Amino acid sequence: MFAKSLGDDGAELRPLEPWNAEEFLAHMDRGREHIGRFVELPDHVTDLPSATSFLQRYADKAAADSGRLYGIWADGTLVGGVMFRIFDAAAGNCEAGCWLEPTSVGRGLITRALRLMIDWAVEERGMHRVEWVAGADNTASLNVARRLGMVREGVLRESYLYRGVRHDEEVWAVLAPEWRRLREAPAARRPREGPAAPVTDS
């Protein structure tokens, strides 16, 4: 197992795997209402078997090199997660997503975790395009895309059916050459940190 530091505040990024199911379920119970405002994850993770099943699905994706799932731990507690929902190494395209408990909003955890993930995808795995899809009314998640330097490419009108209501989704992306330029830019010119909310769950 590995852990990657997310900064001086002790937060860490670690793989989130089936053996973490009890901790994952407890985390989901704490943040269920907040996380469920925009994404289906809390609706699917309701008990230990469903928590294990969700984590196993991503373990299978990792084994097939078609997805990744990581947890964010702050002060030793699982408080959120980031993922590659889609990871197509052959095509060089992937889609990132996240979620976070309300008590950890505003610390820049999601942005810091995603920077690590995108660096790995671009530099280690040769990904050309990293995509971000979020509800048009999910302001905090759209702000994550902005802070990462992604470009807003368009709106998928009424594409996301959630709890009986259709929502518009925005598509953002960053390409490998753009990402490298952003990472080389002086810190003063990079987008600022800020709060993040849930983005995707599957």
Rosetta blueprint (number, residue, H / E / L):
1 M L
2 F L
3 A L
4 K E
5 S E
6 L L
7 G L
8 D L
9 D L
10 G L
11 A L
12 E E
13 L E
14 R E
15 P E
16 L L
17 E L
18 P H
19 W H
20 N H
21 A H
22 E H
23 E H
24 F H
25 L H
26 A H
27 H H
28 M H
29 D H
30 R H
31 G H
32 R H
33 E H
34 H H
35 I H
36 G L
37 R L
38 F L
39 V L
40 E L
41 L H
42 P H
43 D H
44 H H
45 V L
46 T L
47 D L
48 L H
49 P H
50 S H
51 A H
52 T H
53 S H
54 F H
55 L H
56 Q H
57 R H
58 Y H
59 A H
60 D H
61 K H
62 A H
63 A H
64 A L
65 D L
66 S L
67 G L
68 R E
69 L E
70 Y E
71 G E
72 I E
73 W E
74 A E
75 D L
76 G L
77 T E
78 L E
79 V E
80 G E
81 G E
82 V E
83 M E
84 F E
85 R E
86 I E
87 F E
88 D E
89 A L
90 A L
91 A L
92 G L
93 N E
94 C E
95 E E
96 A E
97 G E
98 C E
99 W E
100 L E
101 E L
102 P H
103 T H
104 S H
105 V L
106 G L
107 R L
108 G L
109 L H
110 I H
111 T H
112 R H
113 A H
114 L H
115 R H
116 L H
117 M H
118 I H
119 D H
120 W H
121 A H
122 V H
123 E H
124 E H
125 R L
126 G L
127 M L
128 H L
129 R E
130 V E
131 E E
132 W E
133 V E
134 A E
135 G E
136 A L
137 D L
138 N L
139 T H
140 A H
141 S H
142 L H
143 N H
144 V H
145 A H
146 R H
147 R H
148 L L
149 G L
150 M L
151 V E
152 R E
153 E E
154 G E
155 V E
156 L E
157 R E
158 E E
159 S E
160 Y E
161 L E
162 Y E
163 R L
164 G L
165 V E
166 R E
167 H E
168 D E
169 E E
170 E E
171 V E
172 W E
173 A E
174 V E
175 L E
176 A H
177 P H
178 E H
179 W H
180 R H
181 R H
182 L H
183 R H
184 E H
185 A L
186 P L
187 A H
188 A H
189 R H
190 R L
191 P L
192 R L
193 E L
194 G L
195 P L
196 A L
197 A L
198 P L
199 V L
200 T L
201 D L
202 S L
